Amino acid sequence: MNQTIEVILKRKGTMSYTSQQICESDMEIIISAGIAGPTARNLQTRHFTIVQNKELLQQIDNGVRILMGAPTEYNALYGAPSLIITSAPIENAPFADQDCAAAVENMSLAATSLGLGSRYVVSPTRFIESEAGKTVQQALGIPQGYRCVACLIVGYDADPSQTPVSRNMDVVNYVK
């Protein structure tokens, strides 16, 4: 099987991470893959914020838990040591959400190809965009006039035996 297809089929939403931070060169590869993602009309209306500061990660995790009314043991970031936030202009960016989603998928595949775990998460964006998250948003340096769209958590998988979830294959029809 083609190596690219193998990576796509191997990708999974990792649910537990070691505390070890990924190396800078791997993060650069992951971000490069996100930047290389397709964008509607080549507008490239997305920005990437990499969060590795433990205190800010904990603030985001706590903020998501409180916003969701989740129990104290809930961990929205699954203990991942890195969070990549994609954001886009609030105005005049009609396909920015799709552009950010494509970037997150590319980054997830890049992480998988590097032997890292990752998970597409959206709940941190809800907290960061909330009134309670405004201080965190400023601390993150999200560009003025941008809104958070989607996130990817990345790190070393604490349970590599976990396999990708099974997919419903009965979702296709052909029109010829």
C-alpha positions as CSV (number, residue, x, y, z in Angstrom):
1,M,0.0,0.0,0.0
2,N,1.1,3.6,-0.7
3,Q,2.9,5.2,2.3
4,T,0.6,8.2,2.3
5,I,-2.5,6.1,2.3
6,E,-1.1,4.0,5.2
7,V,-0.6,7.2,7.2
8,I,-4.1,8.4,6.5
9,L,-5.6,5.0,7.6
10,K,-3.3,4.8,10.7
11,R,-4.2,8.3,12.0
12,K,-6.2,8.2,15.2
13,G,-7.5,10.7,17.8
14,T,-5.0,10.1,20.6
15,M,-6.6,10.2,24.1
16,S,-3.5,10.1,26.4
17,Y,-0.1,11.7,26.1
18,T,3.2,11.5,27.9
19,S,4.5,14.8,29.3
20,Q,7.5,14.8,27.0
21,Q,7.5,17.8,24.7
22,I,8.0,17.2,21.0
23,C,11.2,18.5,19.4
24,E,11.2,21.9,17.6
25,S,12.1,20.3,14.3
26,D,9.1,18.0,14.4
27,M,6.8,21.0,15.3
28,E,8.3,22.9,12.3
29,I,7.4,20.0,10.0
30,I,3.9,19.8,11.4
31,I,3.3,23.6,11.0
32,S,4.7,23.4,7.5
33,A,2.2,20.7,6.6
34,G,-0.6,22.9,8.0
35,I,0.6,25.9,6.0
36,A,0.7,23.7,2.9
37,G,-2.9,22.8,3.3
38,P,-5.4,23.8,0.6
39,T,-7.1,27.2,0.9
40,A,-10.1,28.4,-1.0
41,R,-9.2,30.8,-3.7
42,N,-5.6,30.7,-2.3
43,L,-6.6,33.3,0.2
44,Q,-4.5,31.6,3.0
45,T,-6.8,33.1,5.7
46,R,-5.5,31.2,8.7
47,H,-3.0,31.8,11.4
48,F,-1.2,29.2,13.7
49,T,-0.5,29.7,17.4
50,I,1.6,27.0,19.1
51,V,1.0,26.7,22.9
52,Q,3.5,24.8,24.9
53,N,3.4,26.9,28.1
54,K,2.1,24.5,30.8
55,E,0.3,27.3,32.8
56,L,-1.6,28.5,29.7
57,L,-2.4,24.9,28.7
58,Q,-3.8,24.4,32.2
59,Q,-5.8,27.6,32.0
60,I,-7.3,26.5,28.7
61,D,-8.1,23.0,30.0
62,N,-9.7,24.4,33.2
63,G,-11.6,27.0,31.2
64,V,-13.0,24.4,28.8
65,R,-14.1,22.2,31.8
66,I,-15.9,25.1,33.5
67,L,-17.5,26.3,30.3
68,M,-18.8,22.8,29.6
69,G,-19.8,22.1,33.2
70,A,-17.7,18.9,33.1
71,P,-16.5,17.0,36.1
72,T,-13.2,18.0,37.7
73,E,-11.4,14.9,36.2
74,Y,-12.3,16.0,32.7
75,N,-9.2,16.9,30.6
76,A,-10.1,18.6,27.4
77,L,-6.5,18.6,26.2
78,Y,-5.9,14.9,27.2
79,G,-2.6,15.9,28.8
80,A,-1.0,16.8,25.5
81,P,2.1,19.0,25.8
82,S,1.4,21.0,22.7
83,L,-1.7,22.8,21.4
84,I,-1.9,24.3,17.9
85,I,-4.7,26.8,17.5
86,T,-5.8,27.8,14.0
87,S,-7.5,31.2,13.8
88,A,-8.9,33.2,10.9
89,P,-10.0,36.8,10.3
90,I,-13.4,37.7,11.7
91,E,-14.3,39.6,8.5
92,N,-13.9,39.0,4.8
93,A,-12.8,35.3,5.1
94,P,-15.7,33.3,3.6
95,F,-14.0,29.9,3.6
96,A,-11.7,30.4,6.6
97,D,-13.3,27.6,8.7
98,Q,-12.7,25.1,5.9
99,D,-9.1,26.4,5.4
100,C,-8.4,25.9,9.1
101,A,-9.9,22.4,9.1
102,A,-7.8,21.4,6.1
103,A,-4.7,22.7,7.8
104,V,-5.5,20.8,11.0
105,E,-6.0,17.5,9.0
106,N,-2.6,18.1,7.2
107,M,-0.9,18.7,10.6
108,S,-2.6,15.6,12.1
109,L,-1.3,13.4,9.2
110,A,2.2,15.0,9.5
111,A,2.2,14.2,13.3
112,T,1.2,10.6,12.5
113,S,3.9,10.2,9.9
114,L,6.4,11.4,12.6
115,G,5.2,8.8,15.1
116,L,3.4,11.3,17.2
117,G,-0.1,11.3,18.6
118,S,-2.6,14.0,17.8
119,R,-6.3,14.9,18.2
120,Y,-8.5,17.4,16.4
121,V,-10.3,19.4,19.2
122,V,-12.7,22.3,19.0
123,S,-13.7,22.9,22.6
124,P,-10.7,25.0,23.4
125,T,-11.8,27.5,20.7
126,R,-15.2,27.9,22.5
127,F,-13.4,28.8,25.7
128,I,-10.8,31.1,24.1
129,E,-13.6,32.9,22.2
130,S,-15.8,33.3,25.4
131,E,-15.8,36.3,27.6
132,A,-14.0,34.2,30.3
133,G,-11.2,33.3,27.8
134,K,-10.4,36.9,26.6
135,T,-7.4,37.2,28.9
136,V,-6.1,33.9,27.7
137,Q,-6.7,34.9,24.1
138,Q,-4.6,38.0,24.6
139,A,-1.8,36.0,26.4
140,L,-1.7,33.7,23.4
141,G,-1.1,36.5,20.9
142,I,-4.0,35.6,18.7
143,P,-3.9,38.4,16.0
144,Q,-6.3,41.3,16.5
145,G,-9.4,40.8,14.4
146,Y,-9.0,37.0,14.3
147,R,-11.1,34.3,15.9
148,C,-10.2,30.8,16.9
149,V,-11.5,28.1,14.6
150,A,-10.0,24.7,15.3
151,C,-7.2,23.1,17.3
152,L,-4.8,20.2,17.2
153,I,-3.2,18.7,20.3
154,V,0.1,16.9,19.7
155,G,2.5,14.8,21.7
156,Y,3.9,11.4,22.3
157,D,1.1,8.8,22.6
158,A,0.9,7.3,26.1
159,D,-1.0,4.3,24.8
160,P,0.3,3.3,21.4
161,S,-1.8,0.1,21.5
162,Q,-4.9,2.2,21.0
163,T,-6.1,1.6,17.4
164,P,-8.1,4.0,15.2
165,V,-11.8,3.8,15.7
166,S,-13.7,1.7,13.2
167,R,-15.4,3.8,10.5
168,N,-18.9,3.4,9.1
169,M,-18.2,2.5,5.4
170,D,-21.8,2.6,4.5
171,V,-21.8,6.3,3.7
172,V,-21.1,6.4,0.0
173,N,-23.3,6.4,-3.0
174,Y,-22.2,6.7,-6.6
175,V,-23.9,8.8,-9.3
176,K,-22.7,7.8,-12.7
